[in-house]
Amino acid sequence: MRRPLSVEIDLDQAPTDAELGRLQFTTLLYYLHETNPDNGLVRDKTEPNAPVSIAALGMALATIPVVVERGVIIREFAAKITRKRLRYLLECPQGPEPDASGYKGFFYHFLDIETGRRVWQCELSTIDSAFLFAGALTVATYFDRDTADEAEIRQIANSLYERADWNWARNGEATLTHGWRPENGFIPYRWRGYDEGLLLYILGLGSPSHPLPPESYVAYTSSYQWRKIYDRELLYCGPLFTHQLSHMWVDFRGIRDAFMRERQSDYFENSRQATFVQQEYAVRNPREFVGYGEHCWGFTASDGPGWCKRTIDGVEREFFDYIARGVPYGPDDGTVSPWVVLASLPFAPEIVIPTVRHFSVMPLGAHRLYGFKPSFNRTFEVEGSPTGWWVSPYHFGIDQGPVVLMIENYRTGFLWNIMRRCQPMLRGLRQAGFSGGWL
């Protein structure tokens, strides 16, 4: 029997700064607790023996300025931690060998947390490397004092970023490939059309050593899909995280490329519209999943109950494990992700805040170590569980960063302000044709 969920809370009451601060602090503790102190590598998730996620490592780097400014670690010690982590990454073996850490300046998606070498025959990932480079550029820009530690941070971080051969990663065409494997070469997929790859191209265009040509960005945007969904016009991509990850580092308010100038919009406004589409989909709930509604939404790449089918109330349902869920066209199996709602806080606080307050009275760990559990599914009943339904047993490193960074951008705009001083980011934006506003 499904358990009723009773909510007695003023959902529209804005969270206090202290409440946001507590949630931000418990969330960022992931990067302090799940890091190997010998080398600074960060676990992909809390599952025992999980490897390193290069993307999570980049997000961990990006949170360091927040850790300093919020008084968690003093600047001098944070600089030493940062320097050690960057130095280890720079010294990790690069080459075509299948057990290296990376090749052509890019890194494999997952690394062994003790040796820093590739695991699982995973791919050399352009997008996950981009998140690492963005984190490295964040600390290179933030640590700007004339001390030996901070000077070395700048030198190593820039070296990591500048050795990436973006043109090699194009494999002879305009757009960037998803990656490469030593066993069989380039992956037959490319970054085309709107998604989190926006950051990838900005970084590639801004490289002082191996810059992408401007036609690469033109090719990326040429397959954009502008759609009208629920009476809202927007640049479409189904999973909500794709509308957020580039925005952790870039304040897109008021700056426009050619595509957005033509439509009198910008990527920030587009993410706002995508957030409202997510809520509206949950309100309409066309597939009649349990719990969806005005204050229960958030569909993105996330953990799930597992690959299986169940007949529930006479309807056969298909469920998924880790997959990129999206709306309104799916896939959708009833799984909701609180973290991705929080990451939309700067875009649409008027609907995010009531939803987060609703989640906070659910048994999802809002006030416990690492904050909200990353995903849950009230349609998928689990006998004997504390809730009666499925809740992810793990936290993921790539889910924690967006919460920490977007709460900070909502509170103070701090990360955005740092990256306005980052020359590679500015160069990449201008090469992509962005202009106006603060740029």
Buried (B, 14 or more C-beta within 10 A) or exposed (E): EEEEBEEEEEBEEEBEEEBBBBBBBBBBBBBBEBBBEEBBBBBBBBEEEBBBBBBBBBBBBBBBBBBBBBEBBEBEEBBBBBBBBBBBBBEBBBEEEEBBBBBBBBBBBBBBBEBBBBBEEBBBBBBBBBBBBBBBBBBBBBBEEEEEBBBBBBBBBBBBBBBBBBBBBBBEEBBBBBBBBBEEEBBEEBBBBBBBBBBBBBBBBBBEEBBBBEEBBBBBBEEBEBEEBBEBEBBBBBBBBBBBBBBBBBBBBEBBBEBBBEBEBBBBBBBBBBBBBBBBBBBEBEBEBBBBEBBBBBBBBBBBBEEEEEEBEEEEBEBBEBBBBBBBEEBBBBBBBBBBBBBBBBBBBEBBBBBBBBBBBBBBBBEEEBBBBBBBBBBBBEEEEEBBBBBBEBBBBBBBBBBBBBBBBBBEBBBBEBBBEBEBBBBBBBBBBBEEEEB
